[in-house]
Amino acid sequence: MKHWIIAACCVLGLAGCASDYIIATNDGQMLDSRDKPRLDENTGLLEYQDEEGRTKQIPQSDVRQIIER
């Protein structure tokens, strides 16, 4: 029984760590991204999904660094 409780806690703990990347902007913001941000070549915008699953875009020139967790 204890093993099931420990396993359930581990699974729930890992589910909370969904953000894989952090986007650092020139103005000091830290944006969480679920997956690796990708550049839209047509618009020059960096596209990413926030922690709630919404697709967002930010100008590539506003991005200072992309950090993988």
C-alpha positions in Angstrom: 0.0 0.0 0.0 2.8 2.4 0.8 4.4 1.8 -2.5 1.3 3.0 -4.3 1.1 6.2 -2.3 4.7 7.0 -3.0 4.3 6.3 -6.7 1.2 8.5 -6.9 3.0 11.3 -5.2 5.9 11.0 -7.6 3.6 11.1 -10.6 1.7 14.1 -9.3 4.9 15.9 -8.5 6.2 15.4 -12.0 3.0 16.6 -13.5 3.6 20.0 -11.9 6.8 20.4 -13.8 5.3 20.9 -17.3 7.3 23.9 -18.4 10.4 22.9 -20.3 11.8 26.3 -21.4 12.1 29.7 -20.0 12.2 32.7 -22.4 14.2 35.7 -20.9 13.2 39.0 -22.5 15.3 42.2 -22.8 13.0 44.0 -20.3 13.5 41.3 -17.6 10.4 39.1 -18.0 10.7 35.4 -17.6 8.1 33.6 -19.8 7.4 29.8 -19.2 7.0 27.7 -22.3 5.7 24.1 -22.4 7.8 23.1 -25.4 10.7 24.5 -27.4 9.8 27.9 -28.9 9.9 28.0 -32.7 10.5 31.0 -35.0 7.8 31.8 -37.5 10.0 32.8 -40.5 7.2 34.7 -42.2 6.6 37.1 -39.3 9.8 37.0 -37.4 7.9 36.2 -34.2 8.9 33.5 -31.7 5.9 31.2 -31.0 5.5 29.3 -27.8 2.8 27.7 -25.6 2.4 29.2 -22.1 1.8 27.0 -19.0 -2.0 27.1 -19.7 -1.6 25.7 -23.2 -2.3 29.0 -25.0 -0.2 29.8 -28.1 1.6 33.1 -27.8 4.1 35.1 -29.9 6.8 37.5 -29.1 9.2 39.4 -31.4 12.5 37.7 -31.7 14.3 41.0 -31.1 12.7 41.2 -27.6 14.2 37.8 -26.6 17.6 37.8 -24.8 17.9 34.1 -24.0 16.0 30.8 -24.1 16.9 28.5 -21.3 16.0 24.8 -21.2 15.0 23.4 -17.8 
